[in-house]
Amino acid sequence: RQDNGRLTGREKGCPAGWALCLLIVISSFVGGKGRVIGNVGSRIGRVEIRKGEPRDVTGIYKLVSGQNLGTGWSGVGLEQDIEAGSVVVARDSDQKDVVGMTVSWKIVDQLEIGNIFVAPSQRQRKIGENLVRHLIRRAQEDGLSRIILEVRESNIPARNLYEKLGFRIAGRRPKYYEGNETAILMECDTSINDDDSHHLQLQEGNNMLSRYSQGETPLVTALENIAPKIKASFFVPGHKMGQSIPSRLSSFGGPDGRISNLWRHDLTEIPGLDNLGNPQDVIAEAQNLASEAYSVDDTWFLVNGSTSGIIAAIVACVKRFTKKFGTARRAKVVLPRNVHKSAIEGLISSGAEPLWLYPHYDVLNDIHHGINVVEVAKMLEASEGQRDDIACILIVSPTYYGAVTDIGSLQKLARSHNIPLVVDEAHGAHLAFSSGEEKEKELNMRRLSATYHNADIIIQSTHKCLSALTQSAMLHRGKDSIVEASDIFRALSLVQTSSPSYLLMASLDAARWQMMNEEGQKMMREFLVLSRKLRRQIELIPQLQLISENMDGIFRLDFTRVTVLTSQIPATGNEVSAMLEEKGIYCEMSSERHFTLALSLGNTEKDIDELVRTLKDIIEELCSRTADLERQDAVKGLTDSISTVTRMTPREAFFAPSKLVPFDQAEGYIGAETISPYPPGIPILMPGEEITADVLGSLSSAITMGKQIVGATDSTLRHIL
């Protein structure tokens, strides 16, 4: 029974022996769904809702201790109620604490909810709401016709919650509670609730609940509903829902005013739109639907791209390391040399020391592929047993060129050493949505995704391979991850903006929805067929070759990323790319020895036909020329086994006093910056590494090739910091 937050003794015919009576902590009904409830400080994490067990007794007593329980409560009968299956608990999977509980009883063909309690420190996580949802589902499964409960007449928030969950007023009991307050009797018809708009779902296998289905878009819908209600905006952003759009952007919109309508939904953290820094409502729901779609424990939306996710992942893993060993001991991170520059920024932010892996290098085509698991195993084995100085292993899979690492074996290896595996899957957000039903091996890509193999942290650039806006990405915490959600959330707070774009977040919500419904599934099937068609048509051009799975250093290949090798034609990859651009066809990237085509759901058969036709014309033109095919080999591969010597950690080098020195006098100095030729953005010089003759030679080659130099204080490389 509800009684002003007090748990009193048996009263008014309570059918159970133990004396807790209904307590509703209203604040607990504001927050994320039951599957991943809340995102605040140490209260983050997955909350499991299940039947009470004898091992929960201590936790339940701890849950209610210290509260104003009144003098009548003794706890008599708790063990019997647990044995009878009347108790349901909510446990925090990170902290292992009981954070909520409920007691209910079956009476003939109905269920009476008698008691609900949520720890005050766990409010705003929807724990109470999801306990009720769990009971509704149990009643449906047990074939019970209805559920009944009582609530104080003055407790409007609780009554609203119950009505949202399908309860209706069935009667009143005047002067029922202390103070002569009326009790409202409420009941829920379980057959109606099963089919109503609340979309009660129980995810198979982990007893986690959701009030939205994969056919819904919580955040997109909230924007659609709220924007038309705003008559006057006195909140940021300054364009006031598109009323002051710069005229220079008017050409971006069509005659139907689409751009203006888009700007109307560029809103901020007003009531009803939640807050990415502390998601409790529609953003939490959208993230949870994404975690269900990818079959992971937790998902966070990233509005600063995968860059922020990779930095946060490293920081979170180092945080886990320091919890065990303290700050006096330096953490190390195992990672390949062909990482994105954001990984270096993660090392600078965390203070970790890199342990470099060298992926297989294709000398002829100047391409680094994947990591060999055997090499990782060798690194993990110290002279006297296992290493315990490694905070995490970070790999890139798929690579820029589509090479996929044996993640399954690597995850098993990492877990055997109790080391988290972090996967930079920036170019693989689409892999998880292969249906897995295709008979042909190349079309069944589901097993290529790190989410399939339960890597501890997976970072994906949703905008690269799916249909989200540029800069939008996701970070996933894999099933049974050994990295705590609280550490990831705290790390993300360091790198995420406090003014996130709702358009970016809505595009993530919509991209997930698209892939989980027929629209996206149909596009995915067509996308895979078009990718295969393009590869086969290019393979029919005798002078061109493609990266394929039969090449050394490639475990598996994402065949939707098409890299064309140019070693057999009298032109570089850069030159072919430029010739394609003259015809209005733009590649993802090019180098001296290849060019890469990034296909996605948005490509059409017309795109493929136009590309193949133009490429054939270019090759025919090139073959009519007289050229020296050997000139490509005269250009040194940028990252061809560069000899590197680490003198200090990236963080030490970043914060150390530094100066610019002339390029031709830099040999022997220690670099203070990350220098990466773009594309593909793989660093040649890292902070803390000695500037050797090999490094200077590779940088000279990059300038000769016309590469953009990213990260250098002097982008002309006349000087090096």
Stockholm file with secondary structure:
# STOCKHOLM 1.0

chainA/1-721         RQDNGRLTGREKGCPAGWALCLLIVISSFVGGKGRVIGNVGSRIGRVEIRKGEPRDVTGIYKLVSGQNLGTGWSGVGLEQDIEAGSVVVARDSDQKDVVGMTVSWKIVDQLEIGNIFVAPSQRQRKIGENLVRHLIRRAQEDGLSRIILEVRESNIPARNLYEKLGFRIAGRRPKYYEGNETAILMECDTSINDDDSHHLQLQEGNNMLSRYSQGETPLVTALENIAPKIKASFFVPGHKMGQSIPSRLSSFGGPDGRISNLWRHDLTEIPGLDNLGNPQDVIAEAQNLASEAYSVDDTWFLVNGSTSGIIAAIVACVKRFTKKFGTARRAKVVLPRNVHKSAIEGLISSGAEPLWLYPHYDVLNDIHHGINVVEVAKMLEASEGQRDDIACILIVSPTYYGAVTDIGSLQKLARSHNIPLVVDEAHGAHLAFSSGEEKEKELNMRRLSATYHNADIIIQSTHKCLSALTQSAMLHRGKDSIVEASDIFRALSLVQTSSPSYLLMASLDAARWQMMNEEGQKMMREFLVLSRKLRRQIELIPQLQLISENMDGIFRLDFTRVTVLTSQIPATGNEVSAMLEEKGIYCEMSSERHFTLALSLGNTEKDIDELVRTLKDIIEELCSRTADLERQDAVKGLTDSISTVTRMTPREAFFAPSKLVPFDQAEGYIGAETISPYPPGIPILMPGEEITADVLGSLSSAITMGKQIVGATDSTLRHIL
#=GR chainA/1-721 SS CCCTTCCCSSCTTCSSSSCCCCCCCGGGGSSSCSSBCCCSGGGCSBEEEEECCGGGHHHHHHHHTTSCCCSSCCCTTHHHHHHTTCEEEEEETTTCCEEEEEEEEEETTEEEEEEEEECGGGCSSCHHHHHHHHHHHHHHHTTCCEEEEEEETTCHHHHHHHHHTTEEEEEEEEEEEGGGEEEEEEEEEHHHHTTSTTCCEEETTTTEEESSCTTCCHHHHHHHHHGGGCSSCCSSSTTTTTTTCCGGGGGGSCTTCHHHHHHHTCCCSCTTSCCTTSCCSHHHHHHHHHHHHTTCSEEEEESSHHHHHHHHHHHHHHHHHHHHHCTTSCCEEEEETTCCHHHHHHHHHHTCEEEEECCCEETTTTEECCCCHHHHHHHHEETTEECCCEEEEEEESSCTTCEECCHHHHHHHHHHTTCCEEEECTTCTTGGGSCSCCSSGGGCCGGGSTTTTTCSEEEECHHHHSSSCTTCEEEEECTTCSSCHHHHHHHHHHHSCSSCCHHHHHHHHHHHHHHTSHHHHHHHHHHHHHHHHHHHHHHTSTTCEECCTTSTTCSEECTTEEEEECTTSSSCHHHHHHHHHHTTCCCSEECSSEEEEECCTTCCHHHHHHHHHHHHHHHHHHHTSCCCGGGGGGSCCTTSSCCCCBCSCHHHHHHSCCCCEEGGGCTTSBCCSCBEEETTCCCSBCTTBBCCHHHHHHHHHHHHTTCEEESCSSTTCSEEC
#=GC SS_cons         CCCTTCCCSSCTTCSSSSCCCCCCCGGGGSSSCSSBCCCSGGGCSBEEEEECCGGGHHHHHHHHTTSCCCSSCCCTTHHHHHHTTCEEEEEETTTCCEEEEEEEEEETTEEEEEEEEECGGGCSSCHHHHHHHHHHHHHHHTTCCEEEEEEETTCHHHHHHHHHTTEEEEEEEEEEEGGGEEEEEEEEEHHHHTTSTTCCEEETTTTEEESSCTTCCHHHHHHHHHGGGCSSCCSSSTTTTTTTCCGGGGGGSCTTCHHHHHHHTCCCSCTTSCCTTSCCSHHHHHHHHHHHHTTCSEEEEESSHHHHHHHHHHHHHHHHHHHHHCTTSCCEEEEETTCCHHHHHHHHHHTCEEEEECCCEETTTTEECCCCHHHHHHHHEETTEECCCEEEEEEESSCTTCEECCHHHHHHHHHHTTCCEEEECTTCTTGGGSCSCCSSGGGCCGGGSTTTTTCSEEEECHHHHSSSCTTCEEEEECTTCSSCHHHHHHHHHHHSCSSCCHHHHHHHHHHHHHHTSHHHHHHHHHHHHHHHHHHHHHHTSTTCEECCTTSTTCSEECTTEEEEECTTSSSCHHHHHHHHHHTTCCCSEECSSEEEEECCTTCCHHHHHHHHHHHHHHHHHHHTSCCCGGGGGGSCCTTSSCCCCBCSCHHHHHHSCCCCEEGGGCTTSBCCSCBEEETTCCCSBCTTBBCCHHHHHHHHHHHHTTCEEESCSSTTCSEEC
//
